[in-house]
Amino acid sequence: MPEFSWPDRSQVPTPEAVERGWSATVAALPPGSRVRGQVVGRQPFGVFLLLDGVPDAIGLAEISAMPHHMELPLVGATVSGEVIWHADRNRQVRIRLDEWRPAD
């Protein structure tokens, strides 16, 4: 498998499903919400996630929230994090992964 990959279209909701479910996604996952999901795509700018319990949502954990010494999780990994923003333009739930949080 290459280092970077886009999500396999057969694994993610259709753009139409994401659009139809966007209001429900935003209501179900306000900023600060805890989420868990599976990495389904990996790009130099971050990872795409399928979020547990929200079938018509796509999460994106961007490297802007990743410490310099960390690496992107691999496709297939299960990760947890916190919703930090909703990107209305492309209907993505922005997430900061727990493994990227600074140690207290």
C-alpha positions as CSV (number, residue, x, y, z in Angstrom):
1,M,0.0,0.0,0.0
2,P,1.4,3.4,-0.8
3,E,2.2,5.8,2.0
4,F,-0.6,8.2,1.0
5,S,-4.1,7.2,-0.3
6,W,-7.5,8.7,-0.8
7,P,-10.4,7.0,0.9
8,D,-11.8,4.0,-1.1
9,R,-15.2,5.2,-2.4
10,S,-16.8,1.9,-1.4
11,Q,-15.9,2.6,2.2
12,V,-17.2,6.1,2.6
13,P,-20.6,7.7,2.4
14,T,-21.5,9.2,-1.0
15,P,-21.2,13.0,-1.3
16,E,-25.0,13.1,-1.5
17,A,-25.4,11.2,1.8
18,V,-22.8,13.5,3.5
19,E,-24.7,16.6,2.1
20,R,-28.1,15.3,3.2
21,G,-26.8,14.4,6.7
22,W,-24.7,17.5,7.3
23,S,-27.2,19.3,9.6
24,A,-27.6,16.1,11.7
25,T,-23.8,15.6,11.8
26,V,-23.3,19.2,13.1
27,A,-26.0,18.8,15.7
28,A,-24.6,15.4,16.9
29,L,-21.0,16.5,17.0
30,P,-20.6,20.0,18.3
31,P,-17.0,21.3,19.0
32,G,-15.7,19.6,22.1
33,S,-17.4,16.3,21.3
34,R,-15.4,13.1,21.8
35,V,-15.3,10.8,18.7
36,R,-13.8,7.5,17.7
37,G,-13.2,6.3,14.1
38,Q,-11.3,4.4,11.6
39,V,-8.6,5.9,9.3
40,V,-9.8,5.4,5.7
41,G,-7.4,7.7,3.8
42,R,-4.0,9.3,4.4
43,Q,-2.7,12.4,2.7
44,P,0.3,14.6,3.5
45,F,-2.1,17.2,5.0
46,G,-3.9,14.7,7.4
47,V,-6.1,11.6,7.7
48,F,-9.7,11.0,6.7
49,L,-11.9,9.1,9.3
50,L,-15.1,7.2,9.3
51,L,-16.7,8.2,12.6
52,D,-18.4,5.7,14.8
53,G,-22.1,6.2,15.2
54,V,-22.3,8.9,12.5
55,P,-22.5,7.0,9.2
56,D,-22.9,10.0,6.9
57,A,-20.0,11.9,8.3
58,I,-16.3,12.2,7.2
59,G,-13.8,13.4,9.7
60,L,-10.5,15.0,8.9
61,A,-7.5,15.2,11.3
62,E,-5.2,17.8,9.8
63,I,-1.4,17.9,10.4
64,S,-1.9,21.5,11.6
65,A,-3.0,19.9,14.9
66,M,-0.2,17.3,14.9
67,P,3.0,17.8,16.9
68,H,6.2,17.8,14.8
69,H,7.6,14.6,16.3
70,M,4.4,12.5,15.6
71,E,3.4,10.6,12.5
72,L,0.1,10.2,10.8
73,P,-1.8,7.0,11.8
74,L,-2.0,4.3,9.2
75,V,-5.0,3.4,7.1
76,G,-7.1,0.9,9.1
77,A,-6.1,2.3,12.5
78,T,-8.8,3.1,15.1
79,V,-8.3,6.6,16.6
80,S,-10.0,8.8,19.1
81,G,-10.2,12.6,19.4
82,E,-12.1,15.8,19.9
83,V,-14.2,17.7,17.4
84,I,-12.6,21.1,16.9
85,W,-14.5,22.6,13.9
86,H,-17.0,22.0,11.2
87,A,-15.9,22.8,7.7
88,D,-19.1,23.7,6.0
89,R,-17.5,24.3,2.6
90,N,-16.6,20.6,2.2
91,R,-18.8,19.0,4.9
92,Q,-15.9,17.7,7.0
93,V,-15.7,17.3,10.8
94,R,-12.3,18.6,11.9
95,I,-10.7,16.5,14.6
96,R,-7.7,16.8,16.9
97,L,-6.5,13.2,17.7
98,D,-5.9,12.3,21.3
99,E,-2.4,11.0,20.4
100,W,-1.6,14.6,19.2
101,R,-2.6,16.3,22.4
102,P,0.2,17.8,24.5
103,A,1.0,15.9,27.7
104,D,-0.4,17.6,30.8
